[in-house]
Amino acid sequence: MRKLIPFFLALVFNSALAQAQSLSQSLENARMKQQPASNAPRTAIKPVLVIHGGAGTILKKNMSPEKERAYMEALKAALEKGYSILKNGGSSLDAVEAAVNVMEDDPLFNAGKGAVFTHEGKNELDASIMNGRTLAAGAVAGVTTIRNPITAARAVMEKSSHVMMTGRGAEEFAKQQGLTIVDPSYFYTEDRWQGLQRVKKQDSMKTELDHGNKPTSGLRQPENRDSKYGTVGAVALDAQGNLAAATSTGGMTNKRFGRVGDSPIIGAGTYADNNTCAVSCTGWGEYFILLVMAKTVSDMMEFGHFSLEKATNEMVMKRLGALGGDGGLIAVDKDGHIAMPFNTEGMYRGYIDKDGKVTIKIYKD
């Protein structure tokens, strides 16, 4: 009997090993089904890049010719920077990071150099990025010394085992990765500082929450919302068929208590999946979080078989407004179709489509 025990143990071990190998192979096969076969013939893919610089009550009558021209030139510069990478065979990740970097360095936009101020007079920055091929993602929130938060978000994605880092920890990580670290005074602009003073005065006369009027969410839309919010973002499809999305923001003017919006939250403000689309959002972040906006668009396409246009319009033009929020998004799907819906008076936006056509818009038309 003792001689048979090793025999039976060997049988059990071999059986368990075979089952484990079978399970491993099944998981690998399932993963591979989500990726295009490397030796399968493919139609040539033409790259696409879409960007946004925020949505709100942006009316031509309130815009000077000089400022309108400045915005148009800034959006064009971001598009050209990102698209130059795509047209030379570069990756969608490189393209969206480069495009967002341009807007982070431009004080016209509420991101990076143009970030708005918190109640305490600080600039707290958020950003996120996502790789549609692998579903890898990275984000930073509440950082105050990183010149380009979108680059820090990418470092989190590629150089760590995490998805999101916040505050001082994220800043220390960025420093270790050799990213550009600046004194917080770098982000000061007089225009944003004066904006804080105006919003403080307005906010002192009303509350931020009104549970009685908004039983669905407990949120109250501030009357001065257009001076509070702002975001930049980019989505891209590259020649290899890979999608990517990136979003960066300075948050909300006069925000308190470490408030974080949707921009650094994967699935809310940013999402990318090669099977469906890439999305970057802008607007009142709390509602984009409640709706899990970016991921829901992707899910509607994957499981509900919605087109990109139908899915984005359903979420922005119907569900967002019905809940009480406002804003918009940009998106590109795996076939290069573009969507840019918004339920405000305007959204700084632009794209270069599959034919290389450049389009830049500001107002609703």
C-alpha positions in Angstrom: 0.0 0.0 0.0 2.9 2.4 0.9 4.3 1.8 -2.6 1.0 2.9 -4.2 0.9 6.3 -2.3 3.6 8.0 -4.4 1.9 6.6 -7.5 -1.4 8.2 -6.5 0.2 11.4 -5.5 1.9 11.6 -8.8 -1.4 11.1 -10.6 -3.0 13.8 -8.5 -0.1 16.2 -9.2 -0.1 15.5 -12.9 -3.9 16.0 -13.1 -3.7 19.3 -11.3 -0.8 20.4 -13.4 -2.7 19.6 -16.6 -5.8 21.5 -15.4 -3.7 24.5 -14.5 -2.0 24.4 -17.9 -5.4 24.1 -19.6 -6.8 27.1 -17.6 -3.8 29.1 -18.4 -4.1 28.3 -22.1 -7.8 29.2 -22.0 -7.1 32.6 -20.4 -4.3 33.3 -23.0 -6.7 32.4 -25.8 -9.3 34.7 -24.5 -6.8 37.5 -24.2 -5.6 37.0 -27.7 -9.1 37.1 -29.1 -9.2 40.7 -28.0 -6.1 41.6 -29.9 -5.9 41.6 -33.7 -3.9 38.6 -35.1 -0.4 39.8 -36.0 -0.3 37.9 -39.3 -3.8 38.9 -40.4 -4.0 41.1 -43.5 -5.1 44.6 -42.6 -6.5 47.5 -44.6 -4.2 50.6 -44.3 -5.3 52.7 -41.4 -5.3 56.5 -41.7 -4.6 58.3 -38.4 -7.0 60.7 -36.7 -6.5 63.2 -33.9 -9.2 65.1 -32.0 -8.6 67.7 -29.2 -10.6 69.9 -26.9 -9.8 72.8 -24.6 -13.0 73.0 -22.5 -16.7 73.6 -22.8 -19.0 76.3 -21.5 -21.0 79.4 -22.3 -18.6 80.5 -25.0 -20.3 83.1 -27.1 -18.9 85.0 -30.1 -20.4 88.3 -28.8 -18.3 88.0 -25.7 -15.0 87.1 -27.5 -12.7 89.8 -28.8 -11.1 89.1 -32.2 -7.7 89.0 -30.6 -8.7 86.4 -28.1 -10.6 84.3 -30.6 -7.5 84.3 -32.8 -5.3 83.3 -29.9 -7.5 80.3 -29.1 -7.7 79.2 -32.8 -3.9 79.4 -33.0 -3.4 77.5 -29.8 -5.7 74.7 -30.8 -4.0 74.5 -34.2 -0.6 74.3 -32.6 -1.8 71.4 -30.4 -3.2 69.6 -33.4 -0.1 70.0 -35.5 2.1 68.8 -32.7 0.2 65.6 -32.1 -0.6 64.9 -35.8 3.0 65.2 -36.8 3.7 62.2 -34.7 0.8 60.2 -36.2 1.7 61.0 -39.8 5.2 59.8 -39.3 4.0 56.4 -38.0 4.2 57.3 -34.3 1.9 55.9 -31.6 -1.5 57.3 -30.5 -0.1 57.6 -26.9 2.7 59.8 -28.0 0.3 61.9 -30.1 -2.2 62.6 -27.3 0.5 63.3 -24.8 2.2 65.8 -27.1 -1.1 67.6 -28.0 -2.0 67.9 -24.3 1.5 69.1 -23.4 1.0 72.0 -25.8 -2.2 73.1 -24.1 -0.8 72.5 -20.6 2.0 75.0 -21.5 -0.5 77.6 -22.8 -2.1 79.9 -20.1 -5.3 80.1 -22.3 -6.4 76.7 -21.0 -7.3 75.5 -17.5 -4.5 72.9 -17.4 -0.8 73.2 -16.5 0.3 76.8 -16.8 -3.2 78.1 -17.1 -4.6 76.2 -14.1 -7.2 77.9 -11.9 -6.8 78.5 -8.2 -8.3 76.7 -5.2 -10.0 78.4 -2.3 -6.6 78.5 -0.5 -4.9 80.2 -3.5 -3.1 77.1 -4.8 -3.0 75.4 -8.2 -3.9 71.7 -8.0 -3.6 69.7 -11.2 -5.2 66.4 -12.3 -4.6 64.3 -15.4 -5.0 60.8 -16.9 -4.0 58.8 -19.9 -5.1 55.4 -21.3 -3.7 52.9 -23.9 -6.6 51.3 -25.9 -4.4 48.4 -27.0 -3.6 47.1 -23.5 -6.2 48.9 -21.3 -3.3 50.2 -19.3 -3.9 53.6 -17.7 -2.2 56.1 -15.4 -3.4 59.2 -13.5 -2.3 61.9 -11.1 -4.4 64.1 -8.9 -3.9 67.1 -6.7 -0.3 67.8 -7.8 1.2 71.2 -7.4 4.8 71.1 -8.8 4.7 68.9 -11.9 4.9 71.1 -15.0 3.1 68.6 -17.3 0.7 66.4 -15.3 -0.2 64.3 -18.4 3.4 63.2 -18.7 3.3 62.2 -15.0 0.2 60.2 -15.6 1.9 58.3 -18.4 4.8 57.6 -16.1 2.5 56.2 -13.6 1.0 53.9 -16.3 4.4 52.8 -17.7 6.8 53.0 -14.8 4.7 51.8 -11.8 2.4 49.0 -10.9 -0.4 51.5 -10.0 -3.1 53.4 -11.9 -3.4 56.6 -9.8 -1.1 58.6 -7.5 -2.0 61.8 -5.6 -0.4 64.8 -4.0 3.1 64.7 -2.6 3.5 61.0 -3.4 2.8 61.6 -7.1 5.2 64.6 -7.1 8.0 62.5 -5.5 7.4 59.8 -8.0 7.5 62.3 -10.9 10.8 63.7 -9.6 12.3 60.2 -9.4 11.3 59.6 -13.0 13.1 62.8 -14.1 10.1 64.8 -15.0 10.2 68.6 -15.0 9.4 69.9 -11.5 8.7 73.5 -11.0 8.0 75.9 -8.1 4.3 76.3 -7.6 4.6 80.0 -8.5 5.2 78.8 -12.1 1.4 78.3 -12.4 0.5 81.8 -11.3 -1.3 83.9 -13.9 -2.9 87.2 -13.1 -6.1 86.4 -15.0 -6.7 83.2 -13.0 -5.9 85.0 -9.8 -8.5 87.7 -10.5 -10.9 84.9 -11.5 -10.5 83.4 -8.0 -11.3 86.7 -6.4 -14.5 87.1 -8.4 -15.7 83.6 -7.8 -15.0 83.8 -4.1 -17.2 86.9 -3.8 -20.0 85.2 -5.8 -19.7 81.9 -3.8 -19.8 83.7 -0.5 -23.4 84.5 -1.2 -24.6 80.9 -2.0 -24.0 77.3 -1.0 -22.4 74.7 -3.2 -24.8 71.9 -2.2 -28.6 71.9 -2.4 -30.0 68.5 -1.5 -33.6 69.8 -1.6 -33.5 70.9 -5.2 -31.5 68.1 -6.6 -32.7 64.9 -4.9 -31.2 62.7 -7.7 -27.6 63.6 -6.9 -27.4 66.2 -4.1 -25.6 68.6 -6.4 -26.4 72.2 -7.2 -25.2 73.7 -10.5 -23.4 77.0 -9.6 -24.5 80.1 -11.4 -20.9 81.1 -12.2 -20.0 77.6 -13.5 -18.3 78.9 -16.6 -15.7 80.7 -14.6 -15.1 77.6 -12.6 -14.5 74.7 -14.9 -12.1 73.9 -17.7 -10.2 70.9 -19.2 -8.0 69.9 -22.1 -7.9 66.6 -23.8 -7.0 64.5 -26.9 -7.9 61.2 -28.4 -6.2 59.5 -31.3 -6.2 56.6 -33.7 -2.7 55.7 -35.1 -1.7 53.8 -38.2 -1.3 50.6 -36.3 -5.0 50.8 -35.3 -4.3 51.7 -31.7 -6.5 54.1 -29.7 -5.4 56.4 -26.9 -7.0 59.1 -24.7 -5.6 61.8 -22.5 -7.2 64.5 -20.2 -5.6 67.2 -18.1 -7.1 70.0 -15.9 -6.5 72.6 -13.2 -9.9 71.6 -11.7 -12.5 74.0 -10.4 -11.9 77.6 -9.4 -12.3 78.1 -5.6 -12.5 74.3 -5.0 -12.0 73.2 -1.4 -11.2 70.1 0.7 -9.1 68.4 -2.0 -12.0 68.1 -4.5 -11.2 66.0 -7.5 -13.3 65.9 -10.6 -13.6 63.4 -13.4 -10.4 64.2 -15.4 -8.1 61.8 -13.6 -10.7 59.1 -13.1 -10.4 56.3 -15.7 -13.9 55.5 -17.0 -15.3 58.9 -16.0 -13.2 61.5 -17.8 -10.9 59.3 -19.8 -11.2 55.9 -21.5 -9.7 54.0 -24.5 -10.3 50.5 -25.8 -9.2 49.3 -29.3 -12.4 47.3 -29.5 -14.6 50.5 -29.4 -13.3 54.0 -29.0 -11.2 56.6 -27.1 -12.9 59.3 -25.1 -11.9 62.5 -23.3 -14.5 64.6 -21.4 -14.9 68.2 -20.2 -17.5 69.9 -18.1 -19.0 69.7 -14.6 -16.9 66.7 -13.4 -19.2 65.5 -10.6 -21.8 64.5 -13.2 -19.4 62.8 -15.5 -18.3 60.7 -12.5 -21.9 59.8 -11.6 -22.5 58.7 -15.2 -19.1 57.0 -15.6 -19.3 58.9 -18.9 -16.3 57.7 -20.9 -16.6 54.0 -20.1 -20.4 54.0 -20.6 -19.9 55.3 -24.1 -17.5 52.4 -24.8 -19.9 49.9 -23.2 -22.8 51.1 -25.3 -20.8 50.5 -28.4 -19.5 47.1 -27.3 -22.6 45.6 -25.7 -25.4 47.6 -27.2 -23.9 47.9 -30.6 -24.4 51.6 -30.7 -22.5 53.7 -33.3 -20.1 56.3 -31.8 -22.4 59.1 -32.8 -25.4 57.5 -31.2 -23.6 56.5 -28.0 -22.0 59.9 -27.4 -25.2 61.8 -28.2 -27.2 59.6 -25.9 -24.8 60.3 -23.0 -24.2 64.0 -23.5 -27.3 65.3 -25.1 -29.8 63.3 -23.1 -28.5 61.7 -19.9 -26.0 64.4 -18.8 -28.6 67.2 -19.3 -31.4 65.2 -17.7 -29.3 64.7 -14.6 -28.5 68.4 -14.4 -25.0 68.5 -15.7 -23.4 70.2 -18.7 -20.2 69.8 -20.8 -19.1 67.7 -23.7 -16.6 65.2 -24.9 -14.5 64.2 -27.9 -14.2 60.7 -29.2 -12.8 58.6 -32.0 -13.7 55.0 -32.7 -11.6 52.1 -34.1 -12.7 53.0 -37.7 -11.7 56.6 -37.4 -15.2 58.1 -36.9 -15.2 61.3 -34.9 -17.8 62.7 -32.3 -17.7 66.0 -30.4 -21.1 66.5 -28.8 -21.6 69.2 -26.1 -24.7 70.7 -24.4 -23.2 74.1 -23.7 -23.0 77.2 -25.9 -19.5 76.3 -27.1 -16.5 74.0 -26.8 -12.9 74.7 -27.9 -12.3 71.8 -30.2 -10.5 70.6 -33.3 -9.6 67.6 -35.3 -7.6 66.2 -38.2 -9.6 63.5 -39.9 -8.6 60.4 -42.0 -8.2 62.6 -45.1 -5.9 65.0 -43.3 -8.5 67.7 -43.2 -8.0 70.2 -40.3 -11.1 71.6 -38.6 -11.1 74.0 -35.6 -14.2 75.3 -33.9 -15.2 77.2 -30.8 -18.9 78.1 -30.9 -22.1 76.0 -31.4 -22.9 75.9 -35.1 
